[in-house]
């Protein structure tokens, strides 16, 4: 019996020693999980066609996104409107051709037999001067074109931000998958360890059950993380304006930029750069011209009209051809006296629209301030959170190593180990989220300041 007891102790010691070695490999595996950004797979300056870089993603979005195509078409449409208003500087030339057969003579008389009438006439009409109405309409269209151009810049900024956000979210999701995969491996090792202790009688069955439960939970979390990667890839395709894009590895960014200006400076930069504010400034100028043009509706128009043609009528027994030449030259001054207050109400309408633009511009200025302050403060917060989360991940790693060691020598409990594993996984995940949230906030701040 004494020899048998010595034999059992030797077996238990060898099993404990083997699990210590397993725990060492477990700790090394956990150490490899530390979420440090990876280096790009290619050397600097060398483009790898098998990876999708952030710059390439942005360029793809700019080339393919339908919102930008629509914005470009709006510019073309407004250019056509400007061309319509510019036509007021050119004369109008028309050619009228007429053939008529009738028995009517004059306004009330009639003839026993019909006669033919042929006419071909070239008309020329030109507005010599209309007291600035033509110029005001052209300037209003030109300023509106400027506003549409700034709206295009707004669309470009939104597309760039969407591409960057989707890119970083996909990187974040992929990094979390790596953490979940390592967690599953570690919990598989813990299950083997718990089963080994149970088989030699040093641990209860509950240790195995708890380790298996935690393993299954980790596998479920891994499935959810893998699905999040798929969703993030679909979202990236949509942000790039594509319906089909082969999956390619992304390039990690190891650079953590600092905020190069204060909050007050960020506000001033946004006031100077944001295209929305420039668009409203152009809209105000356009509306100024619309108001002036409407007021000039009370002023006269000086027009020049001329025509030249040939015509003839076949009378009884006469010949229609050759046609006889006719011409006319006319200079007219049209003075508005009363139009049922239409011009007055048109001026009032344009004034009200001007006030609407002013109010919308002020609302946009407040939104710009809100965007800048929110993103700036979030960026500052994330800078501090990254440091704290990194420290928390390191502490959780140390806690996990201690819990593994205590369990391997029979001092700690399975609950202590599984809680330490969960704490470490959560700390890593939080750290990764903070890293990529910082990159997203940095892109949002660039968008908020109009850079």
Secondary structure, 3 states (H helix, E strand, C coil): CHHHHHHHHHHHHHHHHHHHHHHHHHHHHHHCCCCCCCCCCCCCCCCCCCEECHHHHHHHHHHHCHHHHHHHHHHHHHHHHHHHHHHHHCCEEEEEEEEEEEEEECCCEEEEEEEEEEEEEEEEEEEEECCCHHHHHHHHHHHHHHHHHHHHHHHHHHHHHHHHHHHHHHHHHHHHHHHHHHHHHHHHHHHHHHHHHHHCCCCCHHHHHHHHHHHHHHHHHHHHHHHHHHHHHHHHHHHCCCCCCCCCEECCCCCCCCCCCCHHHHHHHHHHHCHHHHHHHHHHHHHHHHHHHHHHHHCCEEEEEEEEEEEEECCCCCCCCCCEEEEEEEEEEECCCCCCCHHHHHHHHHHHHHHHHHHHHHHHHHHHHHHHHHHHHHHHHHHHHHHHHHHHHHHHHHHHHHHHHHHHCCCCCHHHHHHHHHHHHHHHHHHHHHHHHHHHHHHHHHHHCCC
